[in-house]
Amino acid sequence: MLIIRRLRCTHCHRIHHELPDCLVPYKRYDCASIEQTVTETAKATDIAADEATLYRLNIWFYRQLPYLLDAL
């Protein structure tokens, strides 16, 4: 069970959610599972997902990679 804080911006008055580091926004899998998938150290039994899901996670990560590198 996770407690996610909701914060209201004083400038734009929108509500933002503070996610813990182990979560990736809009994904059902945690960071460790995605990292195992991308680095190809995962075996078929390590992550509870089918091959199509693992393929889509790889595609998603490599599409996000230029943004992530620029953010660093």
CHARMM internal coordinates of N, CA and C (Angstrom, degrees):
IC EDIT
DIST 1 N 1 CA 1.4434
DIST 1 CA 1 C 1.5201
ANGL 1 N 1 CA 1 C 108.45
DIST 1 C 2 N 1.3046
ANGL 1 CA 1 C 2 N 116.24
DIHE 1 N 1 CA 1 C 2 N 128.76
DIST 2 N 2 CA 1.4618
ANGL 1 C 2 N 2 CA 121.85
DIHE 1 CA 1 C 2 N 2 CA -179.17
DIST 2 CA 2 C 1.5208
ANGL 2 N 2 CA 2 C 110.40
DIHE 1 C 2 N 2 CA 2 C -113.69
DIST 2 C 3 N 1.2964
ANGL 2 CA 2 C 3 N 115.50
DIHE 2 N 2 CA 2 C 3 N 144.27
DIST 3 N 3 CA 1.4611
ANGL 2 C 3 N 3 CA 121.27
DIHE 2 CA 2 C 3 N 3 CA 173.47
DIST 3 CA 3 C 1.5170
ANGL 3 N 3 CA 3 C 106.60
DIHE 2 C 3 N 3 CA 3 C -106.82
DIST 3 C 4 N 1.3241
ANGL 3 CA 3 C 4 N 116.11
DIHE 3 N 3 CA 3 C 4 N 116.44
DIST 4 N 4 CA 1.4554
ANGL 3 C 4 N 4 CA 121.90
DIHE 3 CA 3 C 4 N 4 CA -178.82
DIST 4 CA 4 C 1.5197
ANGL 4 N 4 CA 4 C 108.60
DIHE 3 C 4 N 4 CA 4 C -108.29
DIST 4 C 5 N 1.3390
ANGL 4 CA 4 C 5 N 114.84
DIHE 4 N 4 CA 4 C 5 N 119.22
DIST 5 N 5 CA 1.4711
ANGL 4 C 5 N 5 CA 119.44
DIHE 4 CA 4 C 5 N 5 CA -178.11
DIST 5 CA 5 C 1.5153
ANGL 5 N 5 CA 5 C 110.28
DIHE 4 C 5 N 5 CA 5 C -75.46
DIST 5 C 6 N 1.3209
ANGL 5 CA 5 C 6 N 115.22
DIHE 5 N 5 CA 5 C 6 N 141.91
DIST 6 N 6 CA 1.4632
ANGL 5 C 6 N 6 CA 122.41
DIHE 5 CA 5 C 6 N 6 CA 174.45
DIST 6 CA 6 C 1.5175
ANGL 6 N 6 CA 6 C 107.42
DIHE 5 C 6 N 6 CA 6 C -107.83
DIST 6 C 7 N 1.3203
ANGL 6 CA 6 C 7 N 116.23
DIHE 6 N 6 CA 6 C 7 N 126.67
DIST 7 N 7 CA 1.4529
ANGL 6 C 7 N 7 CA 121.65
DIHE 6 CA 6 C 7 N 7 CA -176.03
DIST 7 CA 7 C 1.5218
ANGL 7 N 7 CA 7 C 109.77
DIHE 6 C 7 N 7 CA 7 C -121.99
DIST 7 C 8 N 1.3220
ANGL 7 CA 7 C 8 N 117.09
DIHE 7 N 7 CA 7 C 8 N 136.59
DIST 8 N 8 CA 1.4643
ANGL 7 C 8 N 8 CA 121.36
DIHE 7 CA 7 C 8 N 8 CA 177.90
DIST 8 CA 8 C 1.5280
ANGL 8 N 8 CA 8 C 108.68
DIHE 7 C 8 N 8 CA 8 C -101.87
DIST 8 C 9 N 1.3248
ANGL 8 CA 8 C 9 N 115.35
DIHE 8 N 8 CA 8 C 9 N 127.13
DIST 9 N 9 CA 1.4594
ANGL 8 C 9 N 9 CA 121.99
DIHE 8 CA 8 C 9 N 9 CA 180.00
DIST 9 CA 9 C 1.5307
ANGL 9 N 9 CA 9 C 109.04
DIHE 8 C 9 N 9 CA 9 C -73.40
DIST 9 C 10 N 1.3290
ANGL 9 CA 9 C 10 N 115.64
DIHE 9 N 9 CA 9 C 10 N 135.00
DIST 10 N 10 CA 1.4586
ANGL 9 C 10 N 10 CA 119.63
DIHE 9 CA 9 C 10 N 10 CA -179.56
DIST 10 CA 10 C 1.5248
ANGL 10 N 10 CA 10 C 111.82
DIHE 9 C 10 N 10 CA 10 C -77.86
DIST 10 C 11 N 1.3465
ANGL 10 CA 10 C 11 N 117.23
DIHE 10 N 10 CA 10 C 11 N -18.42
DIST 11 N 11 CA 1.4628
ANGL 10 C 11 N 11 CA 120.57
DIHE 10 CA 10 C 11 N 11 CA -179.01
DIST 11 CA 11 C 1.5221
ANGL 11 N 11 CA 11 C 112.15
DIHE 10 C 11 N 11 CA 11 C -90.19
DIST 11 C 12 N 1.3465
ANGL 11 CA 11 C 12 N 116.94
DIHE 11 N 11 CA 11 C 12 N -50.80
DIST 12 N 12 CA 1.4701
ANGL 11 C 12 N 12 CA 119.41
DIHE 11 CA 11 C 12 N 12 CA -175.39
DIST 12 CA 12 C 1.5260
ANGL 12 N 12 CA 12 C 112.51
DIHE 11 C 12 N 12 CA 12 C -101.95
DIST 12 C 13 N 1.3351
ANGL 12 CA 12 C 13 N 117.87
DIHE 12 N 12 CA 12 C 13 N -7.23
DIST 13 N 13 CA 1.4582
ANGL 12 C 13 N 13 CA 124.34
DIHE 12 CA 12 C 13 N 13 CA 177.58
DIST 13 CA 13 C 1.5333
ANGL 13 N 13 CA 13 C 113.05
DIHE 12 C 13 N 13 CA 13 C 61.99
DIST 13 C 14 N 1.3183
ANGL 13 CA 13 C 14 N 116.81
DIHE 13 N 13 CA 13 C 14 N 22.97
DIST 14 N 14 CA 1.4573
ANGL 13 C 14 N 14 CA 120.88
DIHE 13 CA 13 C 14 N 14 CA 175.87
DIST 14 CA 14 C 1.5152
ANGL 14 N 14 CA 14 C 109.16
DIHE 13 C 14 N 14 CA 14 C -94.90
DIST 14 C 15 N 1.3331
ANGL 14 CA 14 C 15 N 115.97
DIHE 14 N 14 CA 14 C 15 N 158.28
DIST 15 N 15 CA 1.4575
ANGL 14 C 15 N 15 CA 121.70
DIHE 14 CA 14 C 15 N 15 CA 179.15
DIST 15 CA 15 C 1.5247
ANGL 15 N 15 CA 15 C 108.20
DIHE 14 C 15 N 15 CA 15 C -96.65
DIST 15 C 16 N 1.3267
ANGL 15 CA 15 C 16 N 116.51
DIHE 15 N 15 CA 15 C 16 N 130.91
DIST 16 N 16 CA 1.4547
ANGL 15 C 16 N 16 CA 123.45
DIHE 15 CA 15 C 16 N 16 CA 177.40
DIST 16 CA 16 C 1.5227
ANGL 16 N 16 CA 16 C 108.22
DIHE 15 C 16 N 16 CA 16 C -119.97
DIST 16 C 17 N 1.3353
ANGL 16 CA 16 C 17 N 116.33
DIHE 16 N 16 CA 16 C 17 N 147.69
DIST 17 N 17 CA 1.4569
ANGL 16 C 17 N 17 CA 121.65
DIHE 16 CA 16 C 17 N 17 CA 179.82
DIST 17 CA 17 C 1.5176
ANGL 17 N 17 CA 17 C 109.45
DIHE 16 C 17 N 17 CA 17 C -106.18
DIST 17 C 18 N 1.3121
ANGL 17 CA 17 C 18 N 115.58
DIHE 17 N 17 CA 17 C 18 N 134.13
DIST 18 N 18 CA 1.4587
ANGL 17 C 18 N 18 CA 121.53
DIHE 17 CA 17 C 18 N 18 CA 179.42
DIST 18 CA 18 C 1.5280
ANGL 18 N 18 CA 18 C 108.38
DIHE 17 C 18 N 18 CA 18 C -93.50
DIST 18 C 19 N 1.3345
ANGL 18 CA 18 C 19 N 116.39
DIHE 18 N 18 CA 18 C 19 N 108.69
DIST 19 N 19 CA 1.4567
ANGL 18 C 19 N 19 CA 121.23
DIHE 18 CA 18 C 19 N 19 CA -177.67
DIST 19 CA 19 C 1.5207
ANGL 19 N 19 CA 19 C 110.43
DIHE 18 C 19 N 19 CA 19 C -93.38
DIST 19 C 20 N 1.3341
ANGL 19 CA 19 C 20 N 117.84
DIHE 19 N 19 CA 19 C 20 N 144.42
DIST 20 N 20 CA 1.4643
ANGL 19 C 20 N 20 CA 119.57
DIHE 19 CA 19 C 20 N 20 CA 174.58
DIST 20 CA 20 C 1.5332
ANGL 20 N 20 CA 20 C 110.39
DIHE 19 C 20 N 20 CA 20 C -69.79
DIST 20 C 21 N 1.3302
ANGL 20 CA 20 C 21 N 116.24
DIHE 20 N 20 CA 20 C 21 N 162.90
DIST 21 N 21 CA 1.4583
ANGL 20 C 21 N 21 CA 121.34
DIHE 20 CA 20 C 21 N 21 CA -176.18
DIST 21 CA 21 C 1.5220
ANGL 21 N 21 CA 21 C 113.38
DIHE 20 C 21 N 21 CA 21 C -64.66
DIST 21 C 22 N 1.3268
ANGL 21 CA 21 C 22 N 117.97
DIHE 21 N 21 CA 21 C 22 N -22.61
DIST 22 N 22 CA 1.4583
ANGL 21 C 22 N 22 CA 120.42
DIHE 21 CA 21 C 22 N 22 CA -176.53
DIST 22 CA 22 C 1.5225
ANGL 22 N 22 CA 22 C 112.98
DIHE 21 C 22 N 22 CA 22 C -79.08
DIST 22 C 23 N 1.3319
ANGL 22 CA 22 C 23 N 118.74
DIHE 22 N 22 CA 22 C 23 N -8.60
DIST 23 N 23 CA 1.4579
ANGL 22 C 23 N 23 CA 121.99
DIHE 22 CA 22 C 23 N 23 CA -178.38
DIST 23 CA 23 C 1.5212
ANGL 23 N 23 CA 23 C 111.35
DIHE 22 C 23 N 23 CA 23 C -105.75
DIST 23 C 24 N 1.3309
ANGL 23 CA 23 C 24 N 114.33
DIHE 23 N 23 CA 23 C 24 N 147.05
DIST 24 N 24 CA 1.4609
ANGL 23 C 24 N 24 CA 121.89
DIHE 23 CA 23 C 24 N 24 CA 173.74
DIST 24 CA 24 C 1.5214
ANGL 24 N 24 CA 24 C 106.19
DIHE 23 C 24 N 24 CA 24 C -110.47
DIST 24 C 25 N 1.3278
ANGL 24 CA 24 C 25 N 118.92
DIHE 24 N 24 CA 24 C 25 N 127.37
DIST 25 N 25 CA 1.4648
ANGL 24 C 25 N 25 CA 120.22
DIHE 24 CA 24 C 25 N 25 CA -178.37
DIST 25 CA 25 C 1.5261
ANGL 25 N 25 CA 25 C 112.13
DIHE 24 C 25 N 25 CA 25 C -57.27
DIST 25 C 26 N 1.3157
ANGL 25 CA 25 C 26 N 116.35
DIHE 25 N 25 CA 25 C 26 N 135.55
DIST 26 N 26 CA 1.4641
ANGL 25 C 26 N 26 CA 125.27
DIHE 25 CA 25 C 26 N 26 CA 175.64
DIST 26 CA 26 C 1.5222
ANGL 26 N 26 CA 26 C 113.78
DIHE 25 C 26 N 26 CA 26 C 66.78
DIST 26 C 27 N 1.3234
ANGL 26 CA 26 C 27 N 118.61
DIHE 26 N 26 CA 26 C 27 N 17.22
DIST 27 N 27 CA 1.4615
ANGL 26 C 27 N 27 CA 121.74
DIHE 26 CA 26 C 27 N 27 CA 176.78
DIST 27 CA 27 C 1.5216
ANGL 27 N 27 CA 27 C 109.33
DIHE 26 C 27 N 27 CA 27 C -119.51
DIST 27 C 28 N 1.3192
ANGL 27 CA 27 C 28 N 116.07
DIHE 27 N 27 CA 27 C 28 N 149.85
DIST 28 N 28 CA 1.4598
ANGL 27 C 28 N 28 CA 120.92
DIHE 27 CA 27 C 28 N 28 CA -179.22
DIST 28 CA 28 C 1.5194
ANGL 28 N 28 CA 28 C 112.87
DIHE 27 C 28 N 28 CA 28 C -91.14
DIST 28 C 29 N 1.3182
ANGL 28 CA 28 C 29 N 117.08
DIHE 28 N 28 CA 28 C 29 N -8.97
DIST 29 N 29 CA 1.4560
ANGL 28 C 29 N 29 CA 121.30
DIHE 28 CA 28 C 29 N 29 CA -177.33
DIST 29 CA 29 C 1.5180
ANGL 29 N 29 CA 29 C 109.64
DIHE 28 C 29 N 29 CA 29 C -109.95
DIST 29 C 30 N 1.3337
ANGL 29 CA 29 C 30 N 115.53
DIHE 29 N 29 CA 29 C 30 N 149.69
DIST 30 N 30 CA 1.4663
ANGL 29 C 30 N 30 CA 119.66
DIHE 29 CA 29 C 30 N 30 CA -177.78
DIST 30 CA 30 C 1.5236
ANGL 30 N 30 CA 30 C 110.23
DIHE 29 C 30 N 30 CA 30 C -79.39
DIST 30 C 31 N 1.3073
ANGL 30 CA 30 C 31 N 115.98
DIHE 30 N 30 CA 30 C 31 N 172.07
DIST 31 N 31 CA 1.4660
ANGL 30 C 31 N 31 CA 122.16
DIHE 30 CA 30 C 31 N 31 CA -176.03
DIST 31 CA 31 C 1.5237
ANGL 31 N 31 CA 31 C 111.82
DIHE 30 C 31 N 31 CA 31 C -61.59
DIST 31 C 32 N 1.3258
ANGL 31 CA 31 C 32 N 117.19
DIHE 31 N 31 CA 31 C 32 N -38.38
DIST 32 N 32 CA 1.4624
ANGL 31 C 32 N 32 CA 120.18
DIHE 31 CA 31 C 32 N 32 CA -178.14
DIST 32 CA 32 C 1.5213
ANGL 32 N 32 CA 32 C 111.26
DIHE 31 C 32 N 32 CA 32 C -64.30
DIST 32 C 33 N 1.3170
ANGL 32 CA 32 C 33 N 117.17
DIHE 32 N 32 CA 32 C 33 N -40.49
DIST 33 N 33 CA 1.4649
ANGL 32 C 33 N 33 CA 120.60
DIHE 32 CA 32 C 33 N 33 CA 179.32
DIST 33 CA 33 C 1.5219
ANGL 33 N 33 CA 33 C 110.86
DIHE 32 C 33 N 33 CA 33 C -66.82
DIST 33 C 34 N 1.3152
ANGL 33 CA 33 C 34 N 117.46
DIHE 33 N 33 CA 33 C 34 N -41.67
DIST 34 N 34 CA 1.4600
ANGL 33 C 34 N 34 CA 120.75
DIHE 33 CA 33 C 34 N 34 CA 178.95
DIST 34 CA 34 C 1.5284
ANGL 34 N 34 CA 34 C 110.09
DIHE 33 C 34 N 34 CA 34 C -66.75
DIST 34 C 35 N 1.3182
ANGL 34 CA 34 C 35 N 117.01
DIHE 34 N 34 CA 34 C 35 N -38.69
DIST 35 N 35 CA 1.4661
ANGL 34 C 35 N 35 CA 120.29
DIHE 34 CA 34 C 35 N 35 CA 178.71
DIST 35 CA 35 C 1.5256
ANGL 35 N 35 CA 35 C 110.96
DIHE 34 C 35 N 35 CA 35 C -64.77
DIST 35 C 36 N 1.3239
ANGL 35 CA 35 C 36 N 117.49
DIHE 35 N 35 CA 35 C 36 N -41.39
DIST 36 N 36 CA 1.4601
ANGL 35 C 36 N 36 CA 120.52
DIHE 35 CA 35 C 36 N 36 CA 177.00
DIST 36 CA 36 C 1.5236
ANGL 36 N 36 CA 36 C 110.90
DIHE 35 C 36 N 36 CA 36 C -62.69
DIST 36 C 37 N 1.3082
ANGL 36 CA 36 C 37 N 116.97
DIHE 36 N 36 CA 36 C 37 N -39.25
DIST 37 N 37 CA 1.4550
ANGL 36 C 37 N 37 CA 121.06
DIHE 36 CA 36 C 37 N 37 CA -179.67
DIST 37 CA 37 C 1.5229
ANGL 37 N 37 CA 37 C 111.19
DIHE 36 C 37 N 37 CA 37 C -66.17
DIST 37 C 38 N 1.3172
ANGL 37 CA 37 C 38 N 117.03
DIHE 37 N 37 CA 37 C 38 N -44.12
DIST 38 N 38 CA 1.4631
ANGL 37 C 38 N 38 CA 121.38
DIHE 37 CA 37 C 38 N 38 CA -175.78
DIST 38 CA 38 C 1.5200
ANGL 38 N 38 CA 38 C 111.29
DIHE 37 C 38 N 38 CA 38 C -71.87
DIST 38 C 39 N 1.3200
ANGL 38 CA 38 C 39 N 117.56
DIHE 38 N 38 CA 38 C 39 N -38.72
DIST 39 N 39 CA 1.4654
ANGL 38 C 39 N 39 CA 120.32
DIHE 38 CA 38 C 39 N 39 CA -178.61
DIST 39 CA 39 C 1.5222
ANGL 39 N 39 CA 39 C 111.66
DIHE 38 C 39 N 39 CA 39 C -83.18
DIST 39 C 40 N 1.3083
ANGL 39 CA 39 C 40 N 117.73
DIHE 39 N 39 CA 39 C 40 N -2.33
DIST 40 N 40 CA 1.4633
ANGL 39 C 40 N 40 CA 124.66
DIHE 39 CA 39 C 40 N 40 CA 177.33
DIST 40 CA 40 C 1.5248
ANGL 40 N 40 CA 40 C 112.57
DIHE 39 C 40 N 40 CA 40 C 59.13
DIST 40 C 41 N 1.3149
ANGL 40 CA 40 C 41 N 117.48
DIHE 40 N 40 CA 40 C 41 N 30.54
DIST 41 N 41 CA 1.4575
ANGL 40 C 41 N 41 CA 120.18
DIHE 40 CA 40 C 41 N 41 CA 174.57
DIST 41 CA 41 C 1.5267
ANGL 41 N 41 CA 41 C 110.77
DIHE 40 C 41 N 41 CA 41 C -93.34
DIST 41 C 42 N 1.3149
ANGL 41 CA 41 C 42 N 116.62
DIHE 41 N 41 CA 41 C 42 N -3.41
DIST 42 N 42 CA 1.4625
ANGL 41 C 42 N 42 CA 120.55
DIHE 41 CA 41 C 42 N 42 CA -177.26
DIST 42 CA 42 C 1.5197
ANGL 42 N 42 CA 42 C 110.22
DIHE 41 C 42 N 42 CA 42 C -84.95
DIST 42 C 43 N 1.3110
ANGL 42 CA 42 C 43 N 113.77
DIHE 42 N 42 CA 42 C 43 N 140.23
DIST 43 N 43 CA 1.4573
ANGL 42 C 43 N 43 CA 119.68
DIHE 42 CA 42 C 43 N 43 CA 171.95
DIST 43 CA 43 C 1.5223
ANGL 43 N 43 CA 43 C 107.49
DIHE 42 C 43 N 43 CA 43 C -93.32
DIST 43 C 44 N 1.2968
ANGL 43 CA 43 C 44 N 117.06
DIHE 43 N 43 CA 43 C 44 N 173.61
DIST 44 N 44 CA 1.4633
ANGL 43 C 44 N 44 CA 120.74
DIHE 43 CA 43 C 44 N 44 CA -177.21
DIST 44 CA 44 C 1.5210
ANGL 44 N 44 CA 44 C 112.07
DIHE 43 C 44 N 44 CA 44 C -63.13
DIST 44 C 45 N 1.3311
ANGL 44 CA 44 C 45 N 117.76
DIHE 44 N 44 CA 44 C 45 N -25.26
DIST 45 N 45 CA 1.4671
ANGL 44 C 45 N 45 CA 120.26
DIHE 44 CA 44 C 45 N 45 CA -177.28
DIST 45 CA 45 C 1.5226
ANGL 45 N 45 CA 45 C 113.16
DIHE 44 C 45 N 45 CA 45 C -97.91
DIST 45 C 46 N 1.3376
ANGL 45 CA 45 C 46 N 119.03
DIHE 45 N 45 CA 45 C 46 N -4.81
DIST 46 N 46 CA 1.4637
ANGL 45 C 46 N 46 CA 121.17
DIHE 45 CA 45 C 46 N 46 CA -177.25
DIST 46 CA 46 C 1.5208
ANGL 46 N 46 CA 46 C 112.82
DIHE 45 C 46 N 46 CA 46 C -72.22
DIST 46 C 47 N 1.3216
ANGL 46 CA 46 C 47 N 117.41
DIHE 46 N 46 CA 46 C 47 N -38.07
DIST 47 N 47 CA 1.4584
ANGL 46 C 47 N 47 CA 121.98
DIHE 46 CA 46 C 47 N 47 CA -176.54
DIST 47 CA 47 C 1.5170
ANGL 47 N 47 CA 47 C 108.78
DIHE 46 C 47 N 47 CA 47 C -117.32
DIST 47 C 48 N 1.3165
ANGL 47 CA 47 C 48 N 115.36
DIHE 47 N 47 CA 47 C 48 N 133.76
DIST 48 N 48 CA 1.4679
ANGL 47 C 48 N 48 CA 120.65
DIHE 47 CA 47 C 48 N 48 CA -178.34
DIST 48 CA 48 C 1.5285
ANGL 48 N 48 CA 48 C 109.73
DIHE 47 C 48 N 48 CA 48 C -81.36
DIST 48 C 49 N 1.3333
ANGL 48 CA 48 C 49 N 115.72
DIHE 48 N 48 CA 48 C 49 N 71.37
DIST 49 N 49 CA 1.4627
ANGL 48 C 49 N 49 CA 121.38
DIHE 48 CA 48 C 49 N 49 CA 178.86
DIST 49 CA 49 C 1.5207
ANGL 49 N 49 CA 49 C 108.30
DIHE 48 C 49 N 49 CA 49 C -152.38
DIST 49 C 50 N 1.3187
ANGL 49 CA 49 C 50 N 116.01
DIHE 49 N 49 CA 49 C 50 N 154.55
DIST 50 N 50 CA 1.4599
ANGL 49 C 50 N 50 CA 118.90
DIHE 49 CA 49 C 50 N 50 CA 178.23
DIST 50 CA 50 C 1.5284
ANGL 50 N 50 CA 50 C 110.64
DIHE 49 C 50 N 50 CA 50 C -83.72
DIST 50 C 51 N 1.3084
ANGL 50 CA 50 C 51 N 116.00
DIHE 50 N 50 CA 50 C 51 N 172.37
DIST 51 N 51 CA 1.4637
ANGL 50 C 51 N 51 CA 121.16
DIHE 50 CA 50 C 51 N 51 CA -175.95
DIST 51 CA 51 C 1.5284
ANGL 51 N 51 CA 51 C 112.67
DIHE 50 C 51 N 51 CA 51 C -62.08
DIST 51 C 52 N 1.3359
ANGL 51 CA 51 C 52 N 117.60
DIHE 51 N 51 CA 51 C 52 N -35.65
DIST 52 N 52 CA 1.4614
ANGL 51 C 52 N 52 CA 120.69
DIHE 51 CA 51 C 52 N 52 CA 179.93
DIST 52 CA 52 C 1.5255
ANGL 52 N 52 CA 52 C 110.97
DIHE 51 C 52 N 52 CA 52 C -64.83
DIST 52 C 53 N 1.3140
ANGL 52 CA 52 C 53 N 116.94
DIHE 52 N 52 CA 52 C 53 N -39.68
DIST 53 N 53 CA 1.4646
ANGL 52 C 53 N 53 CA 120.67
DIHE 52 CA 52 C 53 N 53 CA 178.40
DIST 53 CA 53 C 1.5192
ANGL 53 N 53 CA 53 C 110.72
DIHE 52 C 53 N 53 CA 53 C -66.69
DIST 53 C 54 N 1.3117
ANGL 53 CA 53 C 54 N 117.58
DIHE 53 N 53 CA 53 C 54 N -42.32
DIST 54 N 54 CA 1.4602
ANGL 53 C 54 N 54 CA 120.85
DIHE 53 CA 53 C 54 N 54 CA 178.01
DIST 54 CA 54 C 1.5273
ANGL 54 N 54 CA 54 C 110.68
DIHE 53 C 54 N 54 CA 54 C -63.24
DIST 54 C 55 N 1.3211
ANGL 54 CA 54 C 55 N 116.81
DIHE 54 N 54 CA 54 C 55 N -38.47
DIST 55 N 55 CA 1.4626
ANGL 54 C 55 N 55 CA 121.37
DIHE 54 CA 54 C 55 N 55 CA 177.10
DIST 55 CA 55 C 1.5289
ANGL 55 N 55 CA 55 C 110.67
DIHE 54 C 55 N 55 CA 55 C -63.28
DIST 55 C 56 N 1.3479
ANGL 55 CA 55 C 56 N 116.67
DIHE 55 N 55 CA 55 C 56 N -45.16
DIST 56 N 56 CA 1.4639
ANGL 55 C 56 N 56 CA 120.29
DIHE 55 CA 55 C 56 N 56 CA 179.47
DIST 56 CA 56 C 1.5185
ANGL 56 N 56 CA 56 C 111.75
DIHE 55 C 56 N 56 CA 56 C -65.12
DIST 56 C 57 N 1.3351
ANGL 56 CA 56 C 57 N 118.39
DIHE 56 N 56 CA 56 C 57 N -34.98
DIST 57 N 57 CA 1.4710
ANGL 56 C 57 N 57 CA 120.85
DIHE 56 CA 56 C 57 N 57 CA 176.39
DIST 57 CA 57 C 1.5257
ANGL 57 N 57 CA 57 C 110.46
DIHE 56 C 57 N 57 CA 57 C -64.49
DIST 57 C 58 N 1.3272
ANGL 57 CA 57 C 58 N 116.80
DIHE 57 N 57 CA 57 C 58 N -40.36
DIST 58 N 58 CA 1.4625
ANGL 57 C 58 N 58 CA 120.21
DIHE 57 CA 57 C 58 N 58 CA 176.96
DIST 58 CA 58 C 1.5191
ANGL 58 N 58 CA 58 C 111.16
DIHE 57 C 58 N 58 CA 58 C -62.38
DIST 58 C 59 N 1.3239
ANGL 58 CA 58 C 59 N 117.06
DIHE 58 N 58 CA 58 C 59 N -46.73
DIST 59 N 59 CA 1.4597
ANGL 58 C 59 N 59 CA 121.37
DIHE 58 CA 58 C 59 N 59 CA -179.96
DIST 59 CA 59 C 1.5235
ANGL 59 N 59 CA 59 C 110.06
DIHE 58 C 59 N 59 CA 59 C -61.47
DIST 59 C 60 N 1.3428
ANGL 59 CA 59 C 60 N 117.32
DIHE 59 N 59 CA 59 C 60 N -44.79
DIST 60 N 60 CA 1.4674
ANGL 59 C 60 N 60 CA 121.17
DIHE 59 CA 59 C 60 N 60 CA 179.59
DIST 60 CA 60 C 1.5245
ANGL 60 N 60 CA 60 C 110.63
DIHE 59 C 60 N 60 CA 60 C -59.63
DIST 60 C 61 N 1.3423
ANGL 60 CA 60 C 61 N 116.88
DIHE 60 N 60 CA 60 C 61 N -45.07
DIST 61 N 61 CA 1.4602
ANGL 60 C 61 N 61 CA 120.16
DIHE 60 CA 60 C 61 N 61 CA -177.42
DIST 61 CA 61 C 1.5252
ANGL 61 N 61 CA 61 C 111.28
DIHE 60 C 61 N 61 CA 61 C -63.68
DIST 61 C 62 N 1.3206
ANGL 61 CA 61 C 62 N 117.61
DIHE 61 N 61 CA 61 C 62 N -46.41
DIST 62 N 62 CA 1.4542
ANGL 61 C 62 N 62 CA 119.72
DIHE 61 CA 61 C 62 N 62 CA -176.79
DIST 62 CA 62 C 1.5274
ANGL 62 N 62 CA 62 C 112.36
DIHE 61 C 62 N 62 CA 62 C -70.91
DIST 62 C 63 N 1.3248
ANGL 62 CA 62 C 63 N 118.37
DIHE 62 N 62 CA 62 C 63 N -21.53
DIST 63 N 63 CA 1.4585
ANGL 62 C 63 N 63 CA 120.48
DIHE 62 CA 62 C 63 N 63 CA 171.81
DIST 63 CA 63 C 1.5243
ANGL 63 N 63 CA 63 C 110.94
DIHE 62 C 63 N 63 CA 63 C -76.02
DIST 63 C 64 N 1.3256
ANGL 63 CA 63 C 64 N 117.37
DIHE 63 N 63 CA 63 C 64 N -30.74
DIST 64 N 64 CA 1.4593
ANGL 63 C 64 N 64 CA 121.85
DIHE 63 CA 63 C 64 N 64 CA 179.13
DIST 64 CA 64 C 1.5277
ANGL 64 N 64 CA 64 C 112.79
DIHE 63 C 64 N 64 CA 64 C -84.29
DIST 64 C 65 N 1.3196
ANGL 64 CA 64 C 65 N 117.73
DIHE 64 N 64 CA 64 C 65 N -14.21
DIST 65 N 65 CA 1.4612
ANGL 64 C 65 N 65 CA 121.88
DIHE 64 CA 64 C 65 N 65 CA -173.70
DIST 65 CA 65 C 1.5295
ANGL 65 N 65 CA 65 C 113.99
DIHE 64 C 65 N 65 CA 65 C -57.29
DIST 65 C 66 N 1.3406
ANGL 65 CA 65 C 66 N 120.71
DIHE 65 N 65 CA 65 C 66 N -45.79
DIST 66 N 66 CA 1.4883
ANGL 65 C 66 N 66 CA 118.30
DIHE 65 CA 65 C 66 N 66 CA 178.24
DIST 66 CA 66 C 1.5341
ANGL 66 N 66 CA 66 C 112.81
DIHE 65 C 66 N 66 CA 66 C -59.36
DIST 66 C 67 N 1.3229
ANGL 66 CA 66 C 67 N 117.25
DIHE 66 N 66 CA 66 C 67 N -40.07
DIST 67 N 67 CA 1.4689
ANGL 66 C 67 N 67 CA 120.34
DIHE 66 CA 66 C 67 N 67 CA 177.81
DIST 67 CA 67 C 1.5238
ANGL 67 N 67 CA 67 C 110.24
DIHE 66 C 67 N 67 CA 67 C -64.27
DIST 67 C 68 N 1.3283
ANGL 67 CA 67 C 68 N 116.90
DIHE 67 N 67 CA 67 C 68 N -44.58
DIST 68 N 68 CA 1.4650
ANGL 67 C 68 N 68 CA 120.32
DIHE 67 CA 67 C 68 N 68 CA -178.63
DIST 68 CA 68 C 1.5249
ANGL 68 N 68 CA 68 C 111.20
DIHE 67 C 68 N 68 CA 68 C -63.71
DIST 68 C 69 N 1.3103
ANGL 68 CA 68 C 69 N 117.13
DIHE 68 N 68 CA 68 C 69 N -39.08
DIST 69 N 69 CA 1.4677
ANGL 68 C 69 N 69 CA 119.86
DIHE 68 CA 68 C 69 N 69 CA 178.25
DIST 69 CA 69 C 1.5215
ANGL 69 N 69 CA 69 C 112.01
DIHE 68 C 69 N 69 CA 69 C -68.02
DIST 69 C 70 N 1.3219
ANGL 69 CA 69 C 70 N 116.68
DIHE 69 N 69 CA 69 C 70 N -37.26
DIST 70 N 70 CA 1.4675
ANGL 69 C 70 N 70 CA 119.68
DIHE 69 CA 69 C 70 N 70 CA 176.84
DIST 70 CA 70 C 1.5296
ANGL 70 N 70 CA 70 C 111.73
DIHE 69 C 70 N 70 CA 70 C -68.77
DIST 70 C 71 N 1.3215
ANGL 70 CA 70 C 71 N 116.47
DIHE 70 N 70 CA 70 C 71 N -31.70
DIST 71 N 71 CA 1.4631
ANGL 70 C 71 N 71 CA 120.72
DIHE 70 CA 70 C 71 N 71 CA 179.80
DIST 71 CA 71 C 1.5247
ANGL 71 N 71 CA 71 C 111.29
DIHE 70 C 71 N 71 CA 71 C -68.78
DIST 71 C 72 N 1.3148
ANGL 71 CA 71 C 72 N 116.74
DIHE 71 N 71 CA 71 C 72 N -27.66
DIST 72 N 72 CA 1.4652
ANGL 71 C 72 N 72 CA 119.49
DIHE 71 CA 71 C 72 N 72 CA 178.40
DIST 72 CA 72 C 1.5050
ANGL 72 N 72 CA 72 C 109.90
DIHE 71 C 72 N 72 CA 72 C -73.70
END
COOR INIT
IC SEED 1 N 1 CA 1 C
IC BUILD
